[in-house]
């Protein structure tokens, strides 16, 4: 799908003109949906064994991954905390990832869902962050912590 994990997460958090009925029904009493953001724990994202080593070599990093990273950085959509290396940033934007397999569930259900996915044979399933309401218009949509 070539958006990378960060691109898919950004897409999930971006409001659309036409909300699904279920989302519309969850709106707060004033009729205005909160602007959503996410906290992503980079160390919790499952990676292939040699991925970090390969991401150091510019010859192994696809151009699409570099472009994905530039896009989310230039749009101001992502803030990387100190300690999130360039190689990990590239892996989070990797055009070869399965970002399309990203999903969000209520926090109370996450542990049970991850256990069920692992039991079904999806051993690298993991809780990698949380969705939250943003406090202001200048707050980046995605905060990436080490």
SEMIRO-963714 format. One record per residue (C-alpha): residue in one letter; x, y, z. Coordinates in Angstrom, 3 decimals. Layout:
@aa: A X: X Y: Y Z: Z;
...
//
This chain:
@aa: X X: 0.000 Y: 0.000 Z: 0.000;
@aa: X X: 3.150 Y: 2.134 Z: 0.219;
@aa: X X: 2.050 Y: 4.733 Z: 2.796;
@aa: X X: 4.016 Y: 3.186 Z: 5.620;
@aa: X X: 2.768 Y: 2.905 Z: 9.173;
@aa: X X: 2.921 Y: 6.678 Z: 9.750;
@aa: X X: 1.018 Y: 7.402 Z: 6.548;
@aa: X X: -1.716 Y: 4.903 Z: 7.392;
@aa: X X: -1.999 Y: 6.248 Z: 10.922;
@aa: X X: -2.236 Y: 9.803 Z: 9.597;
@aa: X X: -4.945 Y: 8.704 Z: 7.181;
@aa: X X: -6.925 Y: 7.055 Z: 9.993;
@aa: X X: -6.762 Y: 10.230 Z: 12.088;
@aa: X X: -7.657 Y: 12.657 Z: 9.306;
@aa: X X: -11.318 Y: 13.650 Z: 9.374;
@aa: X X: -13.335 Y: 13.251 Z: 6.203;
@aa: X X: -16.220 Y: 15.347 Z: 4.925;
@aa: X X: -18.553 Y: 12.396 Z: 5.191;
@aa: X X: -18.393 Y: 10.587 Z: 8.500;
@aa: X X: -19.692 Y: 7.047 Z: 8.879;
@aa: X X: -22.969 Y: 6.958 Z: 10.851;
@aa: X X: -21.328 Y: 5.222 Z: 13.820;
@aa: X X: -18.699 Y: 7.949 Z: 14.096;
@aa: X X: -21.373 Y: 10.639 Z: 13.793;
@aa: X X: -23.343 Y: 8.994 Z: 16.594;
@aa: X X: -20.322 Y: 9.145 Z: 18.940;
@aa: X X: -19.847 Y: 12.883 Z: 18.565;
@aa: X X: -19.913 Y: 14.911 Z: 21.720;
@aa: X X: -23.004 Y: 16.854 Z: 22.770;
@aa: X X: -21.988 Y: 20.083 Z: 21.014;
@aa: X X: -21.997 Y: 18.343 Z: 17.638;
@aa: X X: -18.271 Y: 18.916 Z: 17.095;
@aa: X X: -15.941 Y: 15.948 Z: 16.874;
@aa: X X: -12.620 Y: 16.394 Z: 18.653;
@aa: X X: -9.514 Y: 16.526 Z: 16.465;
@aa: X X: -7.804 Y: 13.177 Z: 16.967;
@aa: X X: -4.139 Y: 12.402 Z: 17.330;
@aa: X X: -2.020 Y: 9.440 Z: 18.360;
@aa: X X: 0.851 Y: 8.591 Z: 20.624;
@aa: X X: 3.018 Y: 5.933 Z: 18.958;
@aa: X X: 5.592 Y: 3.944 Z: 20.939;
@aa: X X: 8.234 Y: 3.156 Z: 18.330;
@aa: X X: 9.869 Y: 0.446 Z: 20.454;
@aa: X X: 6.554 Y: -1.470 Z: 20.499;
@aa: X X: 6.288 Y: -1.683 Z: 16.692;
@aa: X X: 7.196 Y: -5.212 Z: 15.531;
@aa: X X: 10.081 Y: -5.209 Z: 13.037;
@aa: X X: 11.704 Y: -7.896 Z: 10.939;
@aa: X X: 14.956 Y: -9.128 Z: 12.560;
@aa: X X: 17.473 Y: -7.320 Z: 10.310;
@aa: X X: 15.340 Y: -4.285 Z: 9.464;
@aa: X X: 17.248 Y: -1.822 Z: 11.681;
@aa: X X: 20.597 Y: -2.916 Z: 10.242;
@aa: X X: 19.367 Y: -2.514 Z: 6.673;
@aa: X X: 17.770 Y: 0.891 Z: 7.369;
@aa: X X: 21.230 Y: 2.315 Z: 8.145;
@aa: X X: 22.342 Y: 1.624 Z: 4.553;
@aa: X X: 20.883 Y: 4.262 Z: 2.214;
@aa: X X: 21.253 Y: 1.765 Z: -0.641;
@aa: X X: 18.710 Y: -0.525 Z: 1.058;
@aa: X X: 16.094 Y: 2.134 Z: 1.835;
@aa: X X: 13.494 Y: 2.501 Z: -0.940;
@aa: X X: 12.921 Y: 5.988 Z: -2.303;
@aa: X X: 9.232 Y: 5.672 Z: -1.451;
@aa: X X: 10.114 Y: 5.291 Z: 2.231;
@aa: X X: 12.266 Y: 8.426 Z: 2.170;
@aa: X X: 9.453 Y: 10.304 Z: 0.413;
@aa: X X: 6.891 Y: 9.055 Z: 2.949;
@aa: X X: 9.046 Y: 10.331 Z: 5.799;
@aa: X X: 9.552 Y: 13.709 Z: 4.123;
@aa: X X: 5.799 Y: 14.005 Z: 3.568;
@aa: X X: 4.762 Y: 13.426 Z: 7.176;
@aa: X X: 7.592 Y: 15.614 Z: 8.481;
@aa: X X: 6.917 Y: 18.513 Z: 6.104;
@aa: X X: 3.168 Y: 18.412 Z: 6.772;
@aa: X X: 3.859 Y: 18.900 Z: 10.477;
@aa: X X: 1.802 Y: 15.789 Z: 11.114;
@aa: X X: 4.484 Y: 13.995 Z: 13.141;
@aa: X X: 6.729 Y: 14.967 Z: 16.016;
@aa: X X: 9.571 Y: 12.588 Z: 16.825;
@aa: X X: 10.758 Y: 12.676 Z: 20.420;
@aa: X X: 14.462 Y: 12.769 Z: 21.136;
@aa: X X: 15.820 Y: 9.242 Z: 20.955;
@aa: X X: 13.857 Y: 8.115 Z: 17.884;
@aa: X X: 16.689 Y: 7.410 Z: 15.437;
@aa: X X: 16.619 Y: 8.252 Z: 11.734;
@aa: X X: 16.658 Y: 4.538 Z: 10.887;
@aa: X X: 13.582 Y: 3.925 Z: 13.067;
@aa: X X: 11.849 Y: 6.949 Z: 11.508;
@aa: X X: 12.479 Y: 5.461 Z: 8.070;
@aa: X X: 11.127 Y: 2.082 Z: 9.164;
@aa: X X: 7.947 Y: 3.708 Z: 10.477;
@aa: X X: 7.531 Y: 5.348 Z: 7.052;
@aa: X X: 8.652 Y: 2.268 Z: 5.097;
@aa: X X: 6.716 Y: 1.894 Z: 1.870;
@aa: X X: 7.059 Y: -1.896 Z: 2.151;
@aa: X X: 5.225 Y: -2.247 Z: 5.470;
@aa: X X: 1.810 Y: -3.668 Z: 6.181;
@aa: X X: 0.486 Y: -0.365 Z: 7.520;
@aa: X X: -2.856 Y: -1.303 Z: 6.058;
@aa: X X: -3.139 Y: -3.851 Z: 8.868;
@aa: X X: -3.233 Y: -1.077 Z: 11.472;
@aa: X X: -6.424 Y: -0.915 Z: 13.498;
@aa: X X: -7.792 Y: 0.962 Z: 16.484;
@aa: X X: -9.940 Y: -0.464 Z: 19.253;
@aa: X X: -11.082 Y: 0.874 Z: 22.630;
@aa: X X: -8.250 Y: 0.645 Z: 25.180;
@aa: X X: -10.270 Y: -1.755 Z: 27.339;
@aa: X X: -10.323 Y: -4.266 Z: 24.453;
@aa: X X: -6.723 Y: -4.057 Z: 23.259;
@aa: X X: -5.136 Y: -6.695 Z: 25.475;
@aa: X X: -7.865 Y: -9.220 Z: 24.664;
@aa: X X: -7.638 Y: -8.464 Z: 20.926;
@aa: X X: -3.844 Y: -8.839 Z: 20.814;
@aa: X X: -4.130 Y: -12.170 Z: 22.668;
@aa: X X: -6.796 Y: -13.394 Z: 20.229;
@aa: X X: -4.724 Y: -12.347 Z: 17.208;
@aa: X X: -1.663 Y: -14.137 Z: 18.576;
@aa: X X: -3.735 Y: -17.243 Z: 19.308;
@aa: X X: -4.927 Y: -17.128 Z: 15.688;
@aa: X X: -1.307 Y: -17.287 Z: 14.514;
@aa: X X: -0.521 Y: -13.580 Z: 14.121;
@aa: X X: 2.416 Y: -13.697 Z: 16.521;
@aa: X X: 3.754 Y: -10.206 Z: 15.870;
@aa: X X: 0.486 Y: -8.479 Z: 16.811;
@aa: X X: 1.103 Y: -5.686 Z: 19.302;
@aa: X X: -0.387 Y: -2.641 Z: 20.961;
@aa: X X: 1.818 Y: 0.173 Z: 19.644;
@aa: X X: 0.135 Y: 3.315 Z: 20.909;
@aa: X X: -3.067 Y: 5.123 Z: 21.654;
@aa: X X: -5.509 Y: 7.501 Z: 20.010;
@aa: X X: -6.330 Y: 10.679 Z: 21.896;
@aa: X X: -8.018 Y: 14.022 Z: 21.444;
@aa: X X: -5.584 Y: 16.794 Z: 20.542;
@aa: X X: -5.511 Y: 19.810 Z: 22.818;
@aa: X X: -4.817 Y: 22.476 Z: 20.218;
@aa: X X: -4.567 Y: 23.235 Z: 16.502;
@aa: X X: -0.757 Y: 23.383 Z: 16.539;
@aa: X X: -0.282 Y: 20.037 Z: 18.260;
@aa: X X: 1.159 Y: 17.442 Z: 15.829;
@aa: X X: -1.269 Y: 14.709 Z: 14.863;
@aa: X X: 1.215 Y: 11.941 Z: 15.721;
@aa: X X: 3.705 Y: 11.977 Z: 18.586;
@aa: X X: 6.374 Y: 9.270 Z: 18.228;
@aa: X X: 8.187 Y: 8.277 Z: 21.394;
@aa: X X: 11.165 Y: 5.900 Z: 21.576;
//
